[in-house]
Amino acid sequence: MQLPRWWELGDPCAWTGQGRGTRRMNPATTGTFLLTVYTIFSKVHSDRNVYPSAGVLFVHVLEREYFKGEFPPYPKPGEISNDPITFNTNLMGYPDRPGWLRYIQRTPYSDGVLYGSPTAENVGKPTIIEITAYNRRTFETARHNLIINIMSAEDFPLPYQAEFFIKNMNVEEMLASEVLGDFLGAVKNVWQPERLNAINITSALDRGGRVPLPINDMKEGVYVMVGADVPFSSCLREVENPQNQLRCSQEMEPVITCDKKFRTQFYIDWCKISLVDKTKQVSTYQEVIRGEGILPDGGEYKPPSDSLKSRDYYTDFLITLAVPSAVALVLFLILAYIMCCRREGVEKRNMQTPDIQLVHHSAIQKSTKELRDMSKNREIAWPLSTLPVFHPVTGEIIPPLHTDSYESTNMPLMQTQQNLPHQTQIPQQQTAGKWYP
């Protein structure tokens, strides 16, 4: 397969679509496509080859429209079907994808996206990704293979790298070719490099960010790393001055002169920008001094012989079962003798108890029995303690107000003076006039 000229030059970013061909974009022209290649594939277990460059952002779109025709019932010409389709991607022979490759699909009604930055360790090794599509309406599946042939880049890695945090974008929105092309164009206007590559894109959730609230169209945020071949511009260096560092420590927005070139479409958190100059980085590699790596001689290993001697387990049986059982039996006999054969009896107890204590306990038992008998009889006279004992005027003792046959349940709690018998009328004060005895 002969590759076009722009494959040899090494494009900064690649977009591929399943069944739609390969689209290559040159960020230097800010979103202008150099070439579009359309390829027709078989709908059953088709394989697709892509050729990303190491250290350059790779994006592959899994389009639902391409897989719709593989699930019955097949749509008729002019008929629109909108079945929910989800995708599962994994490295062939493994349950997950390579470490550098990520996948995202928001809903079953949106396209899936594979994205990541290939590493130099995988250059020249074809990476086969199995793509399984699931139709959530018919439960049908279709499988395709994506063969990723990672190519080496001549200028990899770029010496100057900058990572921006965009607050008003989600990762799938930033992966769109038009949006990413606009961002690279804005960076190029600020940086003015000869070569500018998109290195990697990472969601803020993968960096420990929180899921935003579903209000006011809030976004998760996305980190975009770009690389260039020229030093950082003065505008990008403004975030490193002490005034802006102080404002960032106080959670205030720094003053950046070139922010207006991004503000029309991208809200950048300049406090989270990261500038990496690989030309000044000192290698921290330390040579490992290895020892002899020889263990001390422990002699020749002698495995146990195949013929084992028989062992008598009778002694072990006596020790583990017979001895504990004998001890338990002796303890049981001692306890039975104490509980059953050492009882003193009631007569012996009464003989050793003082008479005054026996009388006291006997009186308590009789009182308890009498109270229990009284509680069983519901028709008894009221206690005398609840009735008046002396007449309020004469001071004489008043007999009970009712007989034993009087039903106490119908007697009122308080009686009026008219109801009280044997009551003497108190003389009332007479008006002025003649008094008769």
C-alpha positions as CSV (number, residue, x, y, z in Angstrom):
1,M,0.0,0.0,0.0
2,Q,1.6,3.3,-1.1
3,L,1.0,6.2,1.3
4,P,0.5,9.8,0.2
5,R,3.2,12.4,0.6
6,W,1.7,13.8,3.8
7,W,2.2,10.5,5.5
8,E,5.9,10.8,5.0
9,L,6.0,14.4,6.4
10,G,4.1,13.3,9.5
11,D,0.8,15.0,10.2
12,P,0.2,16.5,13.6
13,C,-3.2,14.9,14.1
14,A,-5.3,12.2,12.5
15,W,-9.0,11.6,12.3
16,T,-10.5,8.4,11.0
17,G,-14.1,7.3,10.7
18,Q,-15.3,3.7,10.6
19,G,-16.5,3.1,7.0
20,R,-16.2,6.8,6.0
21,G,-12.6,6.9,5.0
22,T,-9.6,8.6,6.4
23,R,-9.4,12.3,6.9
24,R,-6.1,14.1,7.6
25,M,-5.9,17.6,8.9
26,N,-3.0,20.0,8.9
27,P,-3.2,22.3,11.9
28,A,-1.0,24.8,10.1
29,T,-3.9,25.6,7.9
30,T,-6.3,25.6,10.9
31,G,-8.8,22.9,10.0
32,T,-8.2,22.5,6.3
33,F,-8.3,18.9,5.1
34,L,-5.4,17.9,2.8
35,L,-6.9,14.6,1.5
36,T,-9.9,12.5,1.8
37,V,-9.7,8.8,1.0
38,Y,-12.9,6.7,0.7
39,T,-12.7,3.0,1.1
40,I,-15.5,0.4,0.7
41,F,-15.4,-2.4,3.3
42,S,-17.3,-5.6,3.7
43,K,-20.0,-5.5,6.3
44,V,-19.0,-8.8,7.9
45,H,-15.8,-8.9,10.0
46,S,-14.1,-6.2,7.9
47,D,-10.6,-5.1,8.9
48,R,-9.4,-1.5,8.7
49,N,-5.8,-0.2,8.8
50,V,-4.9,3.1,10.2
51,Y,-1.4,4.7,10.4
52,P,-1.0,7.1,13.3
53,S,2.3,8.6,14.3
54,A,4.0,8.1,17.7
55,G,3.5,11.1,20.0
56,V,0.7,12.6,17.9
57,L,-3.0,12.6,18.9
58,F,-4.9,9.7,17.2
59,V,-8.7,9.9,16.9
60,H,-10.9,7.2,15.4
61,V,-14.7,7.6,15.3
62,L,-17.0,4.6,15.5
63,E,-20.0,5.8,13.5
64,R,-23.4,4.2,14.3
65,E,-24.6,4.7,10.7
66,Y,-21.9,2.3,9.5
67,F,-23.2,-0.5,11.8
68,K,-26.9,0.0,11.3
69,G,-27.1,-1.9,8.1
70,E,-25.7,-5.1,9.8
71,F,-28.6,-5.5,12.2
72,P,-31.9,-7.0,11.1
73,P,-34.4,-5.9,10.1
74,Y,-32.5,-4.1,7.4
75,P,-33.8,-0.6,6.8
76,K,-35.6,0.0,3.5
77,P,-34.4,2.8,1.1
78,G,-35.6,6.0,2.6
79,E,-36.5,4.5,5.9
80,I,-34.8,6.0,9.0
81,S,-33.8,3.6,11.8
82,N,-32.5,4.9,15.1
83,D,-31.6,1.8,17.1
84,P,-29.5,2.3,20.3
85,I,-26.0,0.9,19.6
86,T,-23.1,0.6,22.0
87,F,-19.5,-0.5,21.4
88,N,-17.0,-2.6,23.2
89,T,-13.3,-2.2,22.3
90,N,-10.4,-4.4,23.4
91,L,-7.0,-5.5,22.3
92,M,-7.2,-8.8,20.5
93,G,-6.6,-11.6,23.0
94,Y,-6.9,-9.2,26.0
95,P,-9.9,-7.9,28.0
96,D,-9.0,-4.2,27.7
97,R,-7.4,-1.7,25.4
98,P,-3.7,-0.6,25.4
99,G,-2.8,1.8,28.1
100,W,-2.4,4.8,25.7
101,L,-5.8,4.2,24.0
102,R,-9.1,5.5,25.5
103,Y,-12.7,5.2,24.5
104,I,-15.8,7.3,25.1
105,Q,-19.4,7.1,24.1
106,R,-21.9,9.3,26.0
107,T,-25.2,7.7,25.0
108,P,-26.3,4.7,22.8
109,Y,-27.5,7.2,20.3
110,S,-24.1,8.9,19.8
111,D,-21.0,7.8,18.0
112,G,-18.1,6.2,19.9
113,V,-14.6,7.7,19.8
114,L,-11.2,6.0,20.3
115,Y,-8.5,8.5,21.0
116,G,-5.0,8.6,22.5
117,S,-1.4,9.3,21.9
118,P,0.6,6.3,20.6
119,T,3.9,5.6,22.4
120,A,7.3,5.1,20.8
121,E,7.5,1.6,22.3
122,N,4.8,0.3,19.9
123,V,6.3,1.6,16.7
124,G,6.4,-1.1,14.0
125,K,4.1,-3.4,16.0
126,P,0.6,-3.7,14.6
127,T,-2.0,-3.2,17.3
128,I,-5.3,-5.0,16.6
129,I,-8.3,-3.6,18.3
130,E,-11.5,-5.7,18.3
131,I,-14.7,-3.5,18.0
132,T,-17.9,-5.2,18.9
133,A,-21.2,-3.3,18.2
134,Y,-24.3,-4.2,20.2
135,N,-27.8,-3.4,19.0
136,R,-29.8,-2.8,22.2
137,R,-33.1,-3.2,20.5
138,T,-32.5,-6.5,18.7
139,F,-29.5,-7.8,20.8
140,E,-27.6,-8.5,17.6
141,T,-23.8,-8.0,17.5
142,A,-21.3,-7.2,14.8
143,R,-17.5,-7.3,15.1
144,H,-14.8,-5.5,13.2
145,N,-11.1,-5.3,13.6
146,L,-9.1,-2.0,13.7
147,I,-5.4,-2.5,12.9
148,I,-3.3,0.4,14.2
149,N,0.1,0.6,12.5
150,I,2.1,3.1,14.6
151,M,4.7,5.0,12.6
152,S,7.7,6.8,13.9
153,A,7.9,10.6,13.8
154,E,11.1,12.3,12.8
155,D,10.7,15.2,15.3
156,F,9.4,13.1,18.2
157,P,9.2,14.3,20.8
158,L,8.8,18.1,20.2
159,P,11.1,20.0,22.6
160,Y,8.5,22.5,23.8
161,Q,5.1,21.3,25.1
162,A,2.3,23.2,26.7
163,E,-0.8,21.8,28.3
164,F,-4.0,23.9,28.4
165,F,-7.1,23.3,30.6
166,I,-10.3,24.3,28.7
167,K,-13.2,24.7,31.1
168,N,-16.1,24.9,28.7
169,M,-15.6,21.7,26.8
170,N,-16.1,18.0,27.2
171,V,-13.7,15.5,25.8
172,E,-15.9,14.3,23.0
173,E,-16.6,17.9,21.9
174,M,-12.9,18.7,21.9
175,L,-12.2,15.6,19.8
176,A,-14.2,16.9,16.9
177,S,-11.9,17.8,14.0
178,E,-13.4,21.3,13.5
179,V,-13.2,22.2,17.2
180,L,-9.6,20.9,17.7
181,G,-8.5,22.6,14.5
182,D,-9.9,25.9,15.7
183,F,-8.0,25.5,19.0
184,L,-4.7,24.7,17.3
185,G,-5.2,27.7,15.0
186,A,-5.6,30.0,18.1
187,V,-2.5,28.5,19.7
188,K,-0.6,29.0,16.5
189,N,-1.5,32.7,16.4
190,V,-0.3,33.1,20.0
191,W,2.9,30.9,19.8
192,Q,3.9,31.4,16.1
193,P,5.7,28.0,15.7
194,E,6.8,26.4,12.4
195,R,5.4,23.0,13.5
196,L,2.5,22.5,15.9
197,N,1.2,19.1,17.0
198,A,-1.7,18.0,19.2
199,I,-0.1,15.5,21.5
200,N,-2.8,14.3,23.8
201,I,-6.3,15.1,25.1
202,T,-7.4,14.0,28.6
203,S,-10.7,14.5,30.3
204,A,-10.7,16.4,33.6
205,L,-12.4,13.4,35.2
206,D,-9.3,11.3,34.5
207,R,-7.3,13.8,36.4
208,G,-9.4,13.6,39.6
209,G,-12.0,16.2,38.6
210,R,-15.6,16.1,39.8
211,V,-18.6,15.4,37.7
212,P,-20.3,18.8,37.1
213,L,-23.8,19.5,38.2
214,P,-26.4,19.2,35.4
215,I,-27.2,22.9,35.6
216,N,-26.3,25.9,33.4
217,D,-24.8,23.6,30.8
218,M,-21.7,23.0,32.9
219,K,-18.9,21.0,31.3
220,E,-16.4,18.5,32.7
221,G,-13.3,20.3,31.3
222,V,-10.5,18.9,29.2
223,Y,-6.7,19.0,29.1
224,V,-5.1,19.5,25.7
225,M,-1.4,19.1,25.3
226,V,0.3,20.6,22.2
227,G,3.9,20.6,21.2
228,A,6.0,23.0,19.0
229,D,9.5,23.4,17.8
230,V,10.1,27.0,19.0
231,P,10.4,28.4,22.5
232,F,7.3,29.6,24.3
233,S,6.0,33.0,23.4
234,S,6.0,36.0,25.8
235,C,2.2,35.7,26.2
236,L,2.4,32.1,27.4
237,R,5.2,33.1,29.8
238,E,3.1,35.8,31.4
239,V,1.5,33.2,33.7
240,E,4.9,32.6,35.3
241,N,5.4,36.2,36.6
242,P,4.9,36.8,40.3
243,Q,1.8,39.0,40.0
244,N,-0.1,36.3,38.2
245,Q,1.2,33.6,40.5
246,L,-0.1,35.6,43.4
247,R,-3.5,36.0,41.8
248,C,-3.7,32.2,41.1
249,S,-2.8,31.5,44.8
250,Q,-5.8,33.7,45.8
251,E,-8.1,31.9,43.3
252,M,-8.3,34.9,41.0
253,E,-7.9,34.9,37.2
254,P,-4.5,36.0,36.1
255,V,-4.1,38.9,33.6
256,I,-3.1,37.4,30.2
257,T,-2.9,39.6,27.2
258,C,-3.6,36.9,24.6
259,D,-6.6,35.5,26.5
260,K,-9.0,37.4,24.2
261,K,-7.8,35.3,21.2
262,F,-9.2,32.2,22.9
263,R,-12.1,33.7,24.8
264,T,-14.5,33.7,21.8
265,Q,-14.7,29.9,21.8
266,F,-12.5,28.5,24.6
267,Y,-12.4,29.4,28.3
268,I,-8.9,28.6,29.4
269,D,-7.9,28.3,33.1
270,W,-4.5,30.0,32.9
271,C,-3.6,29.0,36.4
272,K,-3.5,25.3,35.3
273,I,-1.4,25.8,32.2
274,S,1.8,23.7,32.2
275,L,4.9,24.6,30.2
276,V,7.5,21.9,29.7
277,D,10.9,22.7,28.1
278,K,12.5,19.3,27.3
279,T,15.7,21.0,26.2
280,K,16.5,22.1,29.8
281,Q,15.4,18.9,31.5
282,V,18.3,17.0,33.1
283,S,18.2,13.3,32.9
284,T,17.6,11.7,36.3
285,Y,18.7,8.2,35.2
286,Q,21.1,6.6,37.5
287,E,23.1,3.6,36.6
288,V,22.1,0.5,38.5
289,I,25.1,-1.3,40.0
290,R,24.2,-4.9,40.0
291,G,25.8,-7.5,42.3
292,E,27.0,-10.9,41.5
293,G,23.5,-12.2,41.5
294,I,24.6,-15.6,42.8
295,L,23.0,-17.1,45.8
296,P,25.1,-18.9,48.4
297,D,25.5,-22.6,47.8
298,G,23.0,-24.5,50.0
299,G,24.0,-28.0,48.9
300,E,22.2,-30.3,46.6
301,Y,18.4,-30.6,47.0
302,K,17.3,-34.0,48.2
303,P,13.6,-34.7,47.7
304,P,11.8,-37.1,50.0
305,S,11.8,-40.8,49.1
306,D,8.8,-42.4,47.4
307,S,8.5,-45.2,50.0
308,L,7.1,-43.8,53.3
309,K,7.0,-45.8,56.6
310,S,3.6,-46.6,58.1
311,R,2.7,-44.8,61.2
312,D,0.7,-46.0,64.2
313,Y,-2.1,-43.5,65.2
314,Y,-3.3,-45.4,68.3
315,T,-1.3,-43.3,70.7
316,D,-2.5,-40.1,69.0
317,F,-6.1,-41.3,69.4
318,L,-5.7,-41.8,73.1
319,I,-4.1,-38.4,73.6
320,T,-6.6,-36.5,71.6
321,L,-9.9,-38.3,72.5
322,A,-9.6,-40.6,75.5
323,V,-7.8,-38.3,77.9
324,P,-10.2,-35.3,77.4
325,S,-13.2,-37.6,77.7
326,A,-11.9,-39.1,81.0
327,V,-11.3,-35.7,82.5
328,A,-14.8,-34.6,81.5
329,L,-16.4,-37.7,83.0
330,V,-14.6,-37.1,86.4
331,L,-15.8,-33.5,86.5
332,F,-19.3,-34.6,85.7
333,L,-19.3,-37.1,88.6
334,I,-18.0,-34.5,91.0
335,L,-20.7,-32.0,90.0
336,A,-23.4,-34.7,90.3
337,Y,-22.3,-35.6,93.8
338,I,-22.4,-32.0,94.9
339,M,-25.8,-31.2,93.4
340,C,-27.6,-34.4,94.4
341,C,-25.9,-36.0,97.4
342,R,-25.0,-33.0,99.5
343,R,-28.5,-31.5,99.9
344,E,-29.4,-30.6,103.6
345,G,-33.2,-30.7,103.4
346,V,-35.9,-28.3,104.8
347,E,-36.0,-29.8,108.3
348,K,-32.3,-29.3,108.8
349,R,-32.5,-25.8,107.5
350,N,-35.3,-24.9,109.9
351,M,-33.4,-26.4,112.8
352,Q,-30.4,-24.2,112.1
353,T,-32.6,-21.1,111.6
354,P,-33.6,-18.8,114.7
355,D,-37.3,-18.9,115.7
356,I,-37.8,-15.2,115.4
357,Q,-36.7,-15.4,111.7
358,L,-39.0,-18.3,111.0
359,V,-42.0,-16.4,112.6
360,H,-41.1,-13.4,110.5
361,H,-41.0,-15.3,107.3
362,S,-44.3,-17.1,108.2
363,A,-46.1,-13.8,108.7
364,I,-44.9,-12.6,105.4
365,Q,-46.2,-15.8,103.7
366,K,-49.6,-15.5,105.4
367,S,-49.9,-11.8,104.4
368,T,-49.0,-12.6,100.8
369,K,-51.6,-15.4,100.7
370,E,-54.3,-13.1,102.1
371,L,-53.6,-10.4,99.6
372,R,-53.8,-12.9,96.8
373,D,-57.1,-14.2,98.0
374,M,-58.5,-10.7,98.3
375,S,-57.5,-9.9,94.8
376,K,-59.6,-12.7,93.5
377,N,-62.8,-11.4,95.2
378,R,-64.1,-8.3,93.3
379,E,-67.3,-7.6,95.5
380,I,-65.9,-6.6,98.8
381,A,-66.5,-3.5,100.9
382,W,-64.5,-0.4,100.5
383,P,-61.6,0.0,102.9
384,L,-62.5,2.1,106.0
385,S,-59.5,4.3,105.4
386,T,-61.3,5.8,102.4
387,L,-64.4,6.9,104.6
388,P,-64.8,9.6,107.2
389,V,-64.4,8.2,110.7
390,F,-65.8,11.1,112.9
391,H,-68.8,13.3,112.4
392,P,-67.7,16.8,111.4
393,V,-70.0,18.5,114.0
394,T,-70.7,16.2,116.9
395,G,-67.5,14.2,116.7
396,E,-69.2,10.9,117.1
397,I,-68.0,7.8,115.3
398,I,-69.9,7.2,112.1
399,P,-70.8,3.6,111.2
400,P,-70.1,2.3,107.7
401,L,-72.2,4.0,105.0
402,H,-73.1,0.7,103.3
403,T,-73.6,-2.9,104.1
404,D,-71.5,-5.7,102.9
405,S,-74.1,-6.5,100.2
406,Y,-73.9,-3.0,98.8
407,E,-72.4,-3.1,95.3
408,S,-69.2,-1.0,95.5
409,T,-68.8,-0.6,91.8
410,N,-71.9,1.7,91.5
411,M,-71.0,3.9,94.4
412,P,-69.8,7.4,93.4
413,L,-66.3,8.5,94.2
414,M,-67.6,11.6,96.1
415,Q,-71.0,11.9,97.8
416,T,-72.9,15.1,98.4
417,Q,-74.2,16.2,101.8
418,Q,-77.8,15.2,100.9
419,N,-76.7,11.6,100.4
420,L,-74.9,11.3,103.7
421,P,-77.1,9.8,106.5
422,H,-76.8,10.6,110.2
423,Q,-75.9,14.2,109.2
424,T,-76.9,17.0,111.6
425,Q,-78.1,20.2,110.1
426,I,-76.1,23.2,111.0
427,P,-78.4,26.1,112.2
428,Q,-78.6,29.0,109.8
429,Q,-78.4,32.7,110.8
430,Q,-82.0,34.2,111.2
431,T,-83.0,37.6,110.0
432,A,-84.0,40.4,112.4
433,G,-87.2,39.6,114.2
434,K,-88.7,37.2,116.7
435,W,-86.9,34.0,117.2
436,Y,-88.7,30.7,118.0
437,P,-86.9,27.8,119.4
